Amino acid sequence: MTGWVDALPDLVATLTARWGLTLVHHMPGGTGTTFLCTNAVLKLTPEHDIAAHEARALAAWSDTPAMVDLLDADLARGALLLQAIRPGTAATDPAKVVPHLHEASTTGFPPLKARVDFLFETLLTRRTGTYYATEHHRARKLAEDNVKPVLLHGDMHPGNVLQGPHGPVAIDPRACVGDPAVDWMDFVHGGYDLHGADVDLDRVHEWLTAFKPFYG
């Protein structure tokens, strides 16, 4: 990671020249870094598999205005060129994006259980120093239930939905395939208006029970 950071200025210079970008400001990220430019957003990560996975997901959602547009990519450099969302403030009705995202094709994406394993075995353990085996087992069982699968955002929360000119727009997907209830967890937990969406609230509450360590 240190080597990638050291090489970042040259990488940014190469990509801004290639795409004719003018940087406005820097926005650090969890798995990389993002630069707001005058007419686009430049997103970079040292983990090129993550960039490739996000590019595939954005292509799957290319027909819906509820997801940020992918303008171009240089996957060999871990770079994505994304639509600049204006005004880009916190969305007033972030839950509205969820049904639109669930309409996309599920072909070619990993199962929800793989995402569950990563969240419990890696992300949560790293964050808390504790492995929550009981909750992980409960979430794994839910992920394996016979529920009609959809393409999930995979990291759906209000912070990953921005206000666009014509409504809310999702960003930063970690796409996987599985139970639609998963993408509703943060909105049910936060008491958001679900706008009469066709969502199984019992399933959402089961997932919230399993994911309780993430909300502690």
C-alpha positions in Angstrom: 0.0 0.0 0.0 2.9 2.4 0.8 4.3 1.8 -2.6 1.0 2.6 -4.2 0.6 5.8 -2.2 4.1 6.9 -3.3 3.3 6.2 -6.9 -0.1 8.0 -6.7 1.0 11.4 -8.0 2.4 9.9 -11.2 -0.7 7.7 -11.6 -3.0 10.7 -11.2 -1.0 12.8 -13.6 -1.1 10.0 -16.2 -4.9 9.5 -15.9 -5.8 13.2 -15.8 -3.8 13.7 -19.0 -5.5 10.7 -20.6 -9.0 11.8 -19.8 -8.5 15.5 -19.9 -9.4 16.0 -16.2 -9.0 19.0 -13.9 -8.9 18.1 -10.3 -11.1 20.0 -7.8 -10.5 18.2 -4.6 -9.4 14.9 -3.0 -11.8 12.6 -1.2 -10.0 9.7 0.7 -11.7 6.3 0.6 -11.7 3.0 2.4 -10.0 0.9 -0.3 -8.4 3.7 -2.3 -8.9 7.3 -3.1 -11.2 9.5 -5.1 -10.8 12.8 -6.8 -13.7 15.1 -7.7 -12.9 16.7 -11.1 -14.7 19.5 -13.0 -16.8 17.1 -15.0 -16.3 13.6 -13.6 -15.0 11.7 -10.6 -11.7 9.7 -10.7 -11.7 6.7 -8.4 -8.5 4.8 -7.8 -7.7 1.6 -5.8 -4.5 -0.5 -5.4 -6.8 -3.5 -5.4 -7.5 -3.9 -9.1 -10.0 -6.8 -8.6 -12.2 -4.4 -6.7 -12.1 -1.9 -9.5 -12.9 -4.7 -12.1 -15.8 -5.9 -9.9 -17.3 -2.4 -9.5 -16.9 -1.8 -13.3 -18.9 -5.0 -14.0 -21.6 -4.0 -11.5 -21.9 -0.5 -13.0 -22.3 -2.0 -16.4 -25.1 -4.2 -15.1 -26.8 -1.1 -13.7 -26.2 1.1 -16.7 -29.9 1.3 -17.7 -31.0 2.8 -14.4 -30.5 6.4 -13.3 -30.5 5.1 -9.7 -26.8 4.1 -10.0 -23.9 6.3 -10.9 -22.7 6.0 -14.5 -19.3 4.5 -15.4 -17.8 6.8 -18.1 -14.6 4.9 -18.7 -12.1 2.6 -16.9 -8.4 1.7 -16.9 -8.6 -1.6 -14.9 -4.9 -2.3 -15.4 -4.3 0.8 -13.2 -7.3 0.2 -10.9 -9.0 3.4 -12.2 -12.7 4.2 -12.8 -14.0 7.4 -14.3 -17.4 8.1 -12.9 -20.3 10.5 -13.5 -20.1 13.6 -11.3 -23.4 13.7 -9.3 -24.8 17.1 -8.8 -25.4 18.5 -6.3 -24.0 15.3 -4.6 -25.4 16.1 -1.2 -27.0 13.4 1.0 -30.1 12.1 -0.8 -33.4 13.2 0.7 -35.1 9.8 -0.1 -32.2 7.3 -0.3 -34.3 4.2 0.0 -35.9 4.9 -3.4 -32.9 3.5 -5.2 -33.3 0.0 -3.9 -36.1 -1.4 -6.1 -34.5 -0.1 -9.2 -31.2 -1.7 -8.4 -32.9 -5.1 -7.9 -34.2 -5.1 -11.4 -30.8 -5.7 -13.0 -29.4 -9.1 -14.3 -27.7 -11.3 -11.7 -25.4 -13.0 -14.2 -21.8 -13.2 -13.3 -21.8 -11.9 -9.8 -20.8 -13.8 -6.6 -23.4 -15.1 -4.1 -24.4 -13.2 -1.0 -22.9 -15.9 1.3 -19.4 -14.9 0.0 -20.1 -11.3 0.9 -21.4 -12.4 4.3 -18.2 -14.4 4.9 -16.1 -11.4 4.1 -18.0 -9.0 6.3 -17.8 -11.3 9.4 -14.5 -13.0 8.9 -12.5 -10.0 7.7 -14.2 -6.6 8.0 -15.9 -7.0 11.4 -13.0 -9.0 12.9 -10.5 -6.4 11.8 -12.7 -3.5 13.1 -13.6 -5.0 16.5 -10.9 -7.7 17.2 -13.7 -10.2 17.8 -15.1 -12.9 15.6 -18.9 -13.2 16.0 -19.4 -16.8 15.2 -23.0 -17.1 16.3 -24.1 -14.1 14.2 -22.0 -15.2 11.3 -23.6 -18.6 11.3 -27.1 -17.0 11.5 -26.3 -14.7 8.5 -24.8 -17.6 6.5 -28.1 -19.6 7.0 -30.2 -16.7 5.9 -28.0 -16.2 2.8 -28.6 -19.9 1.9 -32.4 -19.7 2.3 -34.5 -20.4 -0.8 -35.4 -16.8 -1.6 -35.7 -15.4 -5.1 -32.3 -13.7 -5.6 -31.7 -10.2 -7.0 -28.6 -8.2 -7.8 -27.7 -6.5 -4.5 -25.8 -3.3 -4.0 -24.0 -5.1 -1.2 -23.0 -2.1 0.8 -26.3 -0.2 0.8 -26.6 2.6 3.4 -27.7 6.2 3.3 -24.1 7.4 2.9 -23.8 5.5 -0.4 -26.7 7.4 -1.9 -26.3 11.0 -3.2 -28.8 13.5 -4.4 -28.7 13.8 -8.2 -30.6 16.3 -10.4 -33.5 14.0 -10.9 -33.5 11.9 -7.7 -31.2 9.7 -5.5 -28.2 8.0 -7.1 -26.3 5.1 -5.5 -22.5 4.8 -5.5 -19.8 2.4 -4.3 -21.5 -1.0 -4.9 -20.1 -4.3 -3.7 -22.5 -6.3 -5.9 -23.5 -9.8 -5.1 -26.6 -12.0 -5.7 -29.1 -13.0 -3.0 -31.9 -12.0 -0.6 -33.3 -8.6 -1.5 -34.0 -7.9 2.2 -30.2 -7.3 2.7 -30.2 -4.0 0.9 -33.1 -2.7 3.1 -31.4 -3.3 6.4 -30.0 0.2 7.0 -33.2 1.9 6.0 -35.4 -0.3 8.2 -32.9 0.1 11.1 -32.8 3.9 10.5 -36.6 4.3 10.3 -36.7 5.5 6.7 -39.8 5.8 4.7 -39.9 2.7 2.4 -42.5 4.3 0.1 -44.7 1.2 0.1 -41.9 -1.0 -1.4 -42.6 -4.7 -1.7 -40.1 -5.8 1.0 -40.4 -8.6 3.5 -39.9 -6.8 6.8 -39.8 -10.1 8.7 -36.8 -11.1 6.6 -35.2 -7.7 7.1 -35.5 -8.0 10.9 -34.0 -11.5 10.7 -31.0 -10.0 8.9 -30.8 -7.2 11.4 -30.6 -9.7 14.2 -27.7 -11.5 12.5 -26.0 -8.2 11.7 -26.4 -6.8 15.2 -22.6 -6.5 15.8 -22.4 -4.1 12.9 -25.0 -1.8 14.5 -23.5 -1.8 18.0 
